[in-house]
Amino acid sequence: RSIYRLEKEESIPDGMCIDTEGKLWVACYDGGRVIRLDPETGKRLQTVKLPVDKTTSCCFGGKDYSEMYVTSASCGMDKEWLSRQPQAGGVFKV
């Protein structure tokens, strides 16, 4: 079932995970963010913006799963784009 329609600036949904509270996190490819959704109500609860456009996936780790790790891509980026986003292709800890 569909629970949420992405806004234009959120772009394309990519990797997803569920947190310890049962909320859905979605990496927004070409959107430079991950968003937290309530699958029961379909409401966006939180947005975490990142310094790269191509966020690809997210997961939780750490002792109590309080750290979120977000992967990103650099594929298809030319030198100019990479100079503006030198962290593209990296992994971020939130």
C-alpha positions in Angstrom: 0.0 0.0 0.0 1.1 3.5 -0.6 1.6 5.6 2.6 3.2 8.8 1.4 3.6 10.8 -1.9 7.1 12.4 -2.1 7.3 16.1 -2.5 9.1 17.4 -5.7 12.2 18.4 -3.7 12.4 15.0 -2.1 12.8 13.5 -5.6 13.2 9.7 -5.8 12.8 7.1 -3.0 15.7 4.8 -2.6 16.8 2.7 0.4 14.6 2.5 3.5 14.7 1.1 7.0 12.5 1.0 10.1 13.6 2.5 13.4 12.9 1.1 16.9 9.7 3.1 17.1 8.3 1.5 13.9 8.8 4.6 11.8 10.0 4.4 8.2 13.1 6.2 7.0 13.5 6.8 3.3 16.7 8.0 1.5 15.7 10.5 -1.2 18.0 10.0 -4.2 18.7 13.3 -5.9 16.9 14.9 -2.9 19.9 15.2 -0.5 18.0 14.0 2.5 16.4 11.2 4.4 12.9 11.5 5.7 11.1 9.9 8.6 7.5 8.8 8.0 4.7 7.5 10.2 3.4 4.4 8.3 0.1 4.6 10.2 -0.8 8.2 9.4 1.3 8.8 6.2 2.7 12.0 7.8 6.3 13.1 7.4 7.8 13.5 10.9 11.3 14.6 10.2 13.8 15.6 7.5 17.5 15.2 7.8 19.4 17.1 5.0 22.8 16.0 3.9 25.7 17.7 2.1 25.2 15.5 -1.0 22.3 15.0 -3.5 22.4 11.3 -4.1 21.5 9.7 -0.8 21.1 6.0 -1.4 20.2 4.1 1.8 20.0 4.3 5.5 20.3 2.0 8.5 20.7 2.2 12.3 23.6 1.0 14.4 25.5 1.6 17.6 25.0 0.2 21.0 21.3 1.2 21.3 20.6 1.8 17.6 20.7 5.6 18.1 23.1 6.2 15.2 21.8 6.4 11.7 24.2 5.7 8.8 23.4 7.1 5.4 25.1 6.0 2.2 25.5 8.2 -0.9 26.5 7.8 -4.5 28.9 9.7 -6.8 28.3 7.7 -10.0 27.6 9.8 -13.0 28.9 13.0 -11.5 31.3 15.0 -13.5 34.3 16.9 -12.1 32.4 20.1 -11.6 29.6 18.4 -9.7 32.1 16.5 -7.5 34.0 19.7 -6.8 30.7 21.1 -5.3 30.0 17.9 -3.4 33.3 16.4 -2.5 31.7 14.0 0.1 29.5 12.3 -2.6 30.0 8.6 -2.4 30.7 8.7 1.3 28.9 7.3 4.3 27.4 9.7 6.9 26.7 9.1 10.6 23.8 11.0 12.0 
